Amino acid sequence: MDTGTHIAMGAALAGLSTLDPAVQNDPTLFNAILVGTIVGSHAPDFDTVLKLKNNATYIRHHRGITHSIPAVIIWGVLIATIIHMFTPQISFWHLWGWTFAAVIIHVLVDIFNAYGTQAYRPFTNKWVAHGFINTFDPYIFTLHLAGIGAWILGAHPGYTFLVIYAVILLYYIKRYMDKKEIVNKIHDHFPDVEKIATSPTLKQNYWRVAITTPSKFYVGVVENGHIDIVDEFHKVALPDSDVMDIAISDKNVSAFLSFSPVYRWEINEFEDYTEVRFIDLRYRSRGYYPFVAVVQIDPDKNVVSSYTGWIFSEHKLQNKLYVGDNPI
């Protein structure tokens, strides 16, 4: 989920903690839990700082080790221990329990969007992305804001958020059923489907889909239950060539390939360089595929420029691929 929703969930958990008798009778414990749940609900995303290094490092590691099983345990203990150092008189176990819950819920809700996480590390590095909740879901965010608003106006936070989370649970079930219906329809149209990547959007009735068959990739949209294929590409294996070997060894391309499960590639020859481009097919928007990795290789087989990340126009992409003061 987005940062705002994660933080709102942390506040909501603090509200729920007021149903705990130990918290009801100890304002200091409640305040400590409030800090713990808000920090814990955001802690796994502290790896966002990797963006300061470069996109390749960020893409390879974001939602990776920081969302893993060992990290979830460490985050809960670390945050609770630090807070407890300043409030040693409170119950550590109650503080840790609610903080730990905040971290777990952060990772749990992240696996339901299209980006996903490596939540099952160290047992597997596979990306888990169920793809039926948008990274920012306005309904979930609005429900949290409504609960916080009611709390401020005097409503009991525990019962308020108990009701809100019951509604959100039903909403998750509804979105799961929506995705299941889409998947079933795709299987009816493409009986040889190998993979289906679904990406919900801000609109409840509008989804993006990327379909893999043995011979082709299909990119489409689903609106009001109707599937519309907007692009299709032949599925072609990576060639065994020096240029491709150099390309996939580049740090930006390597990071892209470690993350993207559905992509196509192309090689374009120019006067002064060869460009190898990898294009993720899951996020088509307004006729453009914004998540890419590009590497440009000169005739001497040297990488002269490369990039991976989210780019929403060819002009901006070429600006990213400048070397020195001149474009390649």
DORO-891853 format. One record per residue (C-alpha): residue number from 1; x, y, z. Coordinates in pm, 1 decimal. Example, Ala and Ser with C-alpha at 12.3 -4.5 7.8 and 13.67 -1.06 7.14 Angstrom:
DORO-891853
+-----+----------+----------+----------+
! num !        X !        Y !        Z !
+-----+----------+----------+----------+
!   1 !   1230.0 !   -450.0 !    780.0 !
!   2 !   1367.0 !   -106.0 !    714.0 !
+-----+----------+----------+----------+
***
This chain:
DORO-891853
+-----+----------+----------+----------+
! num !        X !        Y !        Z !
+-----+----------+----------+----------+
!   1 !      0.0 !      0.0 !      0.0 !
!   2 !     98.2 !    364.9 !    -14.3 !
!   3 !    267.6 !    539.6 !    277.6 !
!   4 !    -42.9 !    733.9 !    380.9 !
!   5 !   -255.2 !    420.4 !    410.2 !
!   6 !     14.4 !    234.1 !    603.9 !
!   7 !     39.2 !    517.7 !    857.6 !
!   8 !   -339.6 !    538.8 !    885.0 !
!   9 !   -345.7 !    163.9 !    952.1 !
!  10 !    -93.6 !    215.3 !   1231.1 !
!  11 !   -319.6 !    472.0 !   1395.0 !
!  12 !   -618.0 !    239.0 !   1349.4 !
!  13 !   -434.0 !    -43.8 !   1525.7 !
!  14 !   -361.6 !    187.9 !   1817.8 !
!  15 !   -734.0 !    257.6 !   1827.5 !
!  16 !   -808.4 !   -115.5 !   1829.7 !
!  17 !   -560.9 !   -162.0 !   2115.7 !
!  18 !   -801.8 !     25.4 !   2343.7 !
!  19 !  -1006.3 !   -295.5 !   2352.3 !
!  20 !   -711.9 !   -451.9 !   2539.5 !
!  21 !   -785.2 !   -415.2 !   2916.3 !
!  22 !   -417.1 !   -350.6 !   2991.8 !
!  23 !   -416.5 !    -57.8 !   2746.3 !
!  24 !   -748.1 !     80.8 !   2875.7 !
!  25 !   -599.2 !    122.2 !   3222.9 !
!  26 !   -261.0 !    265.5 !   3124.8 !
!  27 !   -245.6 !    589.1 !   2919.4 !
!  28 !    135.3 !    565.7 !   2901.3 !
!  29 !    109.9 !    219.4 !   2748.5 !
!  30 !   -146.1 !    344.9 !   2496.6 !
!  31 !     80.0 !    633.5 !   2391.8 !
!  32 !    372.2 !    395.0 !   2353.0 !
!  33 !    157.5 !    160.2 !   2142.4 !
!  34 !     41.1 !    453.3 !   1929.5 !
!  35 !    404.0 !    535.2 !   1848.3 !
!  36 !    489.7 !    168.1 !   1799.6 !
!  37 !    203.1 !     91.2 !   1562.1 !
!  38 !    255.9 !    402.0 !   1350.2 !
!  39 !    631.4 !    340.4 !   1319.8 !
!  40 !    581.1 !    -34.9 !   1279.4 !
!  41 !    319.2 !     11.8 !   1009.3 !
!  42 !    574.0 !    199.3 !    800.4 !
!  43 !    901.6 !     32.7 !    905.3 !
!  44 !    927.5 !   -228.3 !    624.3 !
!  45 !    924.2 !     58.7 !    372.9 !
!  46 !   1229.2 !    223.7 !    528.6 !
!  47 !   1415.2 !     62.6 !    237.3 !
!  48 !   1277.9 !    348.1 !     24.7 !
!  49 !   1600.7 !    524.3 !    122.9 !
!  50 !   1769.7 !    299.9 !   -137.0 !
!  51 !   1631.4 !    534.1 !   -403.0 !
!  52 !   1900.8 !    778.2 !   -296.1 !
!  53 !   2160.7 !    534.6 !   -431.2 !
!  54 !   2006.0 !    440.6 !   -765.7 !
!  55 !   1695.2 !    287.4 !   -920.8 !
!  56 !   1858.6 !    -50.0 !   -977.5 !
!  57 !   1934.7 !    -96.9 !   -608.3 !
!  58 !   1587.8 !     22.8 !   -512.1 !
!  59 !   1404.2 !   -205.1 !   -757.0 !
!  60 !   1611.4 !   -509.1 !   -661.9 !
!  61 !   1565.0 !   -467.0 !   -286.7 !
!  62 !   1242.4 !   -270.3 !   -224.9 !
!  63 !    985.3 !   -494.8 !    -57.6 !
!  64 !   1250.8 !   -764.2 !    -47.2 !
!  65 !   1445.2 !   -848.5 !    267.3 !
!  66 !   1269.9 !   -574.1 !    469.0 !
!  67 !    937.3 !   -752.9 !    410.7 !
!  68 !   1072.2 !  -1103.6 !    479.7 !
!  69 !    981.9 !  -1330.0 !    770.7 !
!  70 !   1304.4 !  -1259.6 !    967.7 !
!  71 !   1267.8 !   -884.7 !    908.2 !
!  72 !    908.8 !   -883.2 !   1034.5 !
!  73 !   1026.8 !  -1038.8 !   1360.4 !
!  74 !   1324.4 !   -802.5 !   1389.6 !
!  75 !   1119.1 !   -489.2 !   1316.9 !
!  76 !    870.9 !   -569.7 !   1592.9 !
!  77 !   1137.5 !   -643.9 !   1855.1 !
!  78 !   1358.9 !   -350.3 !   1756.1 !
!  79 !   1085.4 !    -85.7 !   1758.7 !
!  80 !    929.2 !   -212.3 !   2082.8 !
!  81 !   1269.4 !   -231.6 !   2253.6 !
!  82 !   1361.5 !    124.8 !   2160.0 !
!  83 !   1026.9 !    262.9 !   2280.8 !
!  84 !   1046.9 !     57.3 !   2599.7 !
!  85 !   1383.7 !    212.9 !   2681.8 !
!  86 !   1201.7 !    545.6 !   2724.9 !
!  87 !    901.2 !    395.6 !   2907.4 !
!  88 !   1039.5 !    103.9 !   3109.8 !
!  89 !    739.1 !    103.8 !   3346.0 !
!  90 !    496.0 !    -27.5 !   3082.3 !
!  91 !    433.9 !   -385.4 !   2973.4 !
!  92 !    688.3 !   -474.7 !   2706.5 !
!  93 !    483.0 !   -768.5 !   2582.8 !
!  94 !    170.2 !   -563.0 !   2518.2 !
!  95 !    380.6 !   -299.6 !   2340.9 !
!  96 !    559.9 !   -561.2 !   2133.2 !
!  97 !    237.0 !   -746.2 !   2046.9 !
!  98 !     63.1 !   -444.7 !   1896.0 !
!  99 !    379.7 !   -319.0 !   1726.6 !
! 100 !    442.1 !   -664.4 !   1582.5 !
! 101 !     82.6 !   -672.4 !   1454.4 !
! 102 !    140.4 !   -341.5 !   1273.9 !
! 103 !    447.1 !   -479.1 !   1094.1 !
! 104 !    268.9 !   -802.3 !    998.6 !
! 105 !    -32.7 !   -614.9 !    861.3 !
! 106 !    197.1 !   -391.2 !    654.2 !
! 107 !    350.2 !   -693.5 !    480.9 !
! 108 !     18.2 !   -874.9 !    456.7 !
! 109 !   -163.7 !   -594.8 !    274.1 !
! 110 !    132.8 !   -544.8 !     38.2 !
! 111 !    103.4 !   -895.2 !   -104.7 !
! 112 !   -243.7 !   -819.8 !   -241.2 !
! 113 !   -138.6 !   -554.4 !   -494.3 !
! 114 !     31.2 !   -599.5 !   -830.5 !
! 115 !    378.0 !   -496.4 !   -707.9 !
! 116 !    389.3 !   -758.3 !   -434.0 !
! 117 !    667.1 !   -850.9 !   -190.3 !
! 118 !    919.7 !  -1125.3 !   -121.3 !
! 119 !    729.1 !  -1202.9 !    197.3 !
! 120 !    829.5 !  -1571.2 !    211.2 !
! 121 !   1203.2 !  -1514.5 !    225.8 !
! 122 !   1425.3 !  -1693.6 !    329.2 !
! 123 !   1224.5 !  -1996.0 !    210.2 !
! 124 !   1182.2 !  -1853.9 !   -140.4 !
! 125 !   1273.6 !  -1532.3 !   -322.2 !
! 126 !    955.5 !  -1551.5 !   -529.9 !
! 127 !    755.9 !  -1229.2 !   -556.0 !
! 128 !    409.1 !  -1269.5 !   -406.7 !
! 129 !    163.6 !  -1036.2 !   -581.2 !
! 130 !   -201.6 !  -1140.5 !   -577.1 !
! 131 !   -305.5 !   -831.0 !   -772.8 !
! 132 !   -655.9 !   -750.1 !   -653.7 !
! 133 !   -603.1 !   -439.2 !   -439.1 !
! 134 !   -456.6 !   -119.2 !   -585.0 !
! 135 !   -139.4 !     17.1 !   -422.8 !
! 136 !   -352.9 !    314.6 !   -326.2 !
! 137 !   -711.9 !    212.6 !   -267.2 !
! 138 !   -934.0 !    517.6 !   -207.9 !
! 139 !  -1201.0 !    312.6 !    -30.4 !
! 140 !   -959.4 !    164.2 !    223.5 !
! 141 !   -790.6 !    499.9 !    280.8 !
! 142 !  -1121.9 !    684.2 !    317.7 !
! 143 !  -1252.6 !    428.4 !    568.5 !
! 144 !   -942.0 !    481.0 !    780.8 !
! 145 !   -977.3 !    858.8 !    764.3 !
! 146 !  -1344.0 !    828.4 !    861.0 !
! 147 !  -1249.4 !    613.5 !   1159.9 !
! 148 !   -980.2 !    854.8 !   1273.4 !
! 149 !  -1224.3 !   1144.3 !   1230.7 !
! 150 !  -1489.2 !    965.6 !   1437.6 !
! 151 !  -1226.3 !    896.0 !   1703.4 !
! 152 !  -1134.4 !   1265.9 !   1721.0 !
! 153 !  -1504.1 !   1354.7 !   1755.4 !
! 154 !  -1541.3 !   1123.4 !   2053.0 !
! 155 !  -1633.5 !    779.6 !   1918.8 !
! 156 !  -1479.1 !    478.3 !   2092.4 !
! 157 !  -1173.1 !    397.4 !   1877.9 !
! 158 !  -1172.2 !     25.3 !   1953.8 !
! 159 !  -1529.7 !    -44.3 !   1846.2 !
! 160 !  -1506.9 !    205.5 !   1560.1 !
! 161 !  -1210.4 !     34.5 !   1399.3 !
! 162 !  -1346.6 !   -311.0 !   1478.2 !
! 163 !  -1645.2 !   -227.5 !   1257.2 !
! 164 !  -1425.6 !    -63.0 !    992.5 !
! 165 !  -1195.3 !   -364.0 !    970.0 !
! 166 !  -1492.5 !   -596.9 !    939.3 !
! 167 !  -1606.2 !   -387.4 !    641.3 !
! 168 !  -1253.7 !   -387.6 !    493.0 !
! 169 !  -1237.0 !   -767.3 !    528.1 !
! 170 !  -1559.6 !   -798.2 !    329.5 !
! 171 !  -1415.9 !   -555.8 !     73.8 !
! 172 !  -1105.7 !   -774.9 !     30.9 !
! 173 !  -1326.2 !  -1077.7 !    -23.5 !
! 174 !  -1527.8 !   -885.3 !   -282.3 !
! 175 !  -1212.7 !   -777.3 !   -470.2 !
! 176 !  -1079.3 !  -1132.5 !   -461.4 !
! 177 !  -1402.9 !  -1255.8 !   -615.1 !
! 178 !  -1378.5 !   -982.5 !   -881.1 !
! 179 !  -1031.1 !  -1104.5 !   -974.1 !
! 180 !  -1141.6 !  -1467.9 !   -972.7 !
! 181 !  -1419.3 !  -1384.9 !  -1218.5 !
! 182 !  -1169.5 !  -1207.7 !  -1448.5 !
! 183 !   -926.9 !  -1500.6 !  -1432.8 !
! 184 !  -1204.1 !  -1748.0 !  -1515.2 !
! 185 !  -1311.7 !  -1542.0 !  -1817.2 !
! 186 !   -954.0 !  -1521.9 !  -1943.2 !
! 187 !   -919.0 !  -1900.1 !  -1915.7 !
! 188 !  -1239.4 !  -1935.6 !  -2116.7 !
! 189 !  -1091.9 !  -1717.5 !  -2394.6 !
! 190 !   -734.8 !  -1853.4 !  -2376.1 !
! 191 !   -737.8 !  -2220.3 !  -2274.1 !
! 192 !   -356.5 !  -2243.3 !  -2301.6 !
! 193 !   -285.5 !  -1965.8 !  -2050.4 !
! 194 !     36.0 !  -2003.6 !  -1852.2 !
! 195 !     22.6 !  -1689.6 !  -1636.7 !
! 196 !   -217.5 !  -1404.3 !  -1567.6 !
! 197 !   -101.5 !  -1081.7 !  -1404.0 !
! 198 !   -386.1 !   -860.5 !  -1285.0 !
! 199 !   -345.0 !   -494.5 !  -1188.4 !
! 200 !   -646.9 !   -320.7 !  -1035.4 !
! 201 !   -679.2 !     52.9 !  -1087.6 !
! 202 !   -841.4 !    334.3 !   -891.6 !
! 203 !  -1166.8 !    251.4 !  -1070.1 !
! 204 !  -1348.1 !    -46.2 !   -918.9 !
! 205 !  -1464.9 !   -176.4 !  -1254.8 !
! 206 !  -1142.1 !   -123.7 !  -1452.2 !
! 207 !   -844.9 !   -363.3 !  -1442.4 !
! 208 !   -526.4 !   -414.8 !  -1643.9 !
! 209 !   -423.5 !   -767.6 !  -1735.6 !
! 210 !   -112.6 !   -924.9 !  -1887.2 !
! 211 !   -160.6 !  -1278.1 !  -2018.7 !
! 212 !    113.6 !  -1527.0 !  -2100.7 !
! 213 !     56.2 !  -1822.8 !  -2334.7 !
! 214 !    317.3 !  -2060.1 !  -2480.0 !
! 215 !    355.1 !  -1846.6 !  -2792.7 !
! 216 !    230.3 !  -1495.8 !  -2712.8 !
! 217 !    184.1 !  -1220.4 !  -2458.7 !
! 218 !   -153.4 !  -1046.2 !  -2453.2 !
! 219 !   -210.3 !   -712.1 !  -2284.2 !
! 220 !   -563.4 !   -605.2 !  -2211.5 !
! 221 !   -809.9 !   -417.4 !  -1998.2 !
! 222 !  -1118.4 !   -543.4 !  -1822.5 !
! 223 !  -1402.5 !   -296.4 !  -1785.6 !
! 224 !  -1735.4 !   -394.1 !  -1634.1 !
! 225 !  -1642.6 !   -758.7 !  -1681.3 !
! 226 !  -1563.1 !   -718.2 !  -2052.6 !
! 227 !  -1211.8 !   -817.5 !  -2163.5 !
! 228 !  -1053.9 !   -605.4 !  -2437.2 !
! 229 !   -714.0 !   -714.3 !  -2574.8 !
! 230 !   -524.8 !   -400.5 !  -2673.1 !
! 231 !   -180.2 !   -544.0 !  -2757.6 !
! 232 !    -27.0 !   -879.1 !  -2838.4 !
! 233 !    334.6 !   -979.7 !  -2882.3 !
! 234 !    506.3 !  -1297.9 !  -2992.7 !
! 235 !    687.1 !  -1469.7 !  -2708.4 !
! 236 !   1050.8 !  -1487.1 !  -2815.8 !
! 237 !   1334.3 !  -1633.4 !  -2609.6 !
! 238 !   1637.6 !  -1416.1 !  -2539.4 !
! 239 !   1894.2 !  -1462.1 !  -2817.0 !
! 240 !   2231.0 !  -1618.8 !  -2749.3 !
! 241 !   2448.6 !  -1322.2 !  -2846.5 !
! 242 !   2726.4 !  -1105.2 !  -2706.5 !
! 243 !   2501.2 !   -799.6 !  -2703.4 !
! 244 !   2230.7 !   -974.5 !  -2502.5 !
! 245 !   2486.4 !  -1124.8 !  -2263.5 !
! 246 !   2623.9 !   -775.8 !  -2196.6 !
! 247 !   2273.9 !   -633.7 !  -2157.6 !
! 248 !   2149.2 !   -884.5 !  -1899.5 !
! 249 !   2473.2 !   -841.1 !  -1703.0 !
! 250 !   2410.7 !   -467.3 !  -1664.3 !
! 251 !   2299.4 !   -375.1 !  -1311.5 !
! 252 !   1986.2 !   -191.9 !  -1429.8 !
! 253 !   1868.1 !   -472.3 !  -1656.4 !
! 254 !   1957.3 !   -734.9 !  -1397.9 !
! 255 !   1747.4 !   -554.3 !  -1136.8 !
! 256 !   1455.6 !   -529.9 !  -1379.9 !
! 257 !   1472.1 !   -901.4 !  -1464.4 !
! 258 !   1483.7 !   -995.4 !  -1095.5 !
! 259 !   1150.5 !   -820.5 !  -1047.1 !
! 260 !    946.1 !   -838.7 !  -1366.3 !
! 261 !    765.0 !  -1169.4 !  -1442.3 !
! 262 !    601.6 !  -1058.9 !  -1769.2 !
! 263 !    810.2 !   -862.5 !  -2018.0 !
! 264 !    910.7 !   -842.2 !  -2381.1 !
! 265 !   1241.9 !   -732.5 !  -2524.2 !
! 266 !   1364.8 !   -562.0 !  -2838.2 !
! 267 !   1701.1 !   -477.1 !  -2994.2 !
! 268 !   1740.5 !   -162.1 !  -3202.6 !
! 269 !   2049.0 !    -79.3 !  -3406.2 !
! 270 !   2158.2 !    284.6 !  -3436.5 !
! 271 !   2457.4 !    446.9 !  -3600.5 !
! 272 !   2669.5 !    472.6 !  -3286.5 !
! 273 !   2520.3 !    212.9 !  -3054.6 !
! 274 !   2288.9 !    -83.4 !  -3009.5 !
! 275 !   1996.6 !    -45.4 !  -2772.7 !
! 276 !   1844.9 !   -338.5 !  -2585.6 !
! 277 !   1513.1 !   -261.9 !  -2420.5 !
! 278 !   1307.0 !   -467.2 !  -2175.6 !
! 279 !    942.2 !   -367.6 !  -2124.1 !
! 280 !    720.6 !   -482.3 !  -1838.6 !
! 281 !    375.1 !   -560.5 !  -1976.1 !
! 282 !    176.5 !   -531.0 !  -1653.1 !
! 283 !    140.7 !   -155.4 !  -1627.7 !
! 284 !     22.5 !    -27.2 !  -1965.6 !
! 285 !   -123.1 !    321.1 !  -1924.6 !
! 286 !   -259.7 !    545.1 !  -2199.8 !
! 287 !    -91.2 !    336.7 !  -2466.1 !
! 288 !    250.8 !    348.4 !  -2296.9 !
! 289 !    446.3 !     90.7 !  -2096.2 !
! 290 !    612.3 !    294.9 !  -1821.5 !
! 291 !    826.6 !     35.5 !  -1643.1 !
! 292 !   1135.2 !    -42.7 !  -1852.5 !
! 293 !   1504.2 !   -126.4 !  -1851.3 !
! 294 !   1723.9 !      4.2 !  -2132.3 !
! 295 !   2093.1 !    -45.6 !  -2202.2 !
! 296 !   2293.0 !    111.2 !  -2484.5 !
! 297 !   2608.7 !    -63.0 !  -2605.9 !
! 298 !   2873.5 !     82.8 !  -2835.3 !
! 299 !   3045.5 !   -106.8 !  -3123.4 !
! 300 !   3331.1 !   -202.4 !  -2888.4 !
! 301 !   3081.4 !   -382.3 !  -2666.0 !
! 302 !   3097.0 !   -126.9 !  -2386.3 !
! 303 !   2786.0 !    -17.6 !  -2196.3 !
! 304 !   2765.1 !    357.0 !  -2248.8 !
! 305 !   2430.2 !    417.8 !  -2080.7 !
! 306 !   2157.0 !    225.6 !  -1902.9 !
! 307 !   1844.9 !    292.7 !  -1698.9 !
! 308 !   1560.6 !    114.9 !  -1526.6 !
! 309 !   1251.9 !    259.8 !  -1366.1 !
! 310 !    919.5 !    426.4 !  -1431.1 !
! 311 !    915.6 !    661.1 !  -1729.8 !
! 312 !    594.3 !    794.4 !  -1884.4 !
! 313 !    728.7 !    934.8 !  -2212.0 !
! 314 !   1000.3 !    848.5 !  -2461.4 !
! 315 !   1141.9 !   1200.4 !  -2429.7 !
! 316 !   1198.1 !   1159.2 !  -2056.1 !
! 317 !   1352.8 !    819.1 !  -2111.1 !
! 318 !   1603.5 !    958.3 !  -2358.9 !
! 319 !   1690.1 !   1233.0 !  -2111.8 !
! 320 !   1772.2 !    964.7 !  -1855.3 !
! 321 !   2001.0 !    800.2 !  -2107.1 !
! 322 !   2217.0 !   1108.6 !  -2164.7 !
! 323 !   2589.0 !   1057.5 !  -2122.0 !
! 324 !   2776.9 !   1369.2 !  -2026.6 !
! 325 !   2619.9 !   1663.9 !  -2204.2 !
! 326 !   2505.4 !   1472.2 !  -2507.7 !
! 327 !   2256.7 !   1195.2 !  -2571.7 !
! 328 !   2396.0 !    862.0 !  -2687.0 !
+-----+----------+----------+----------+
***
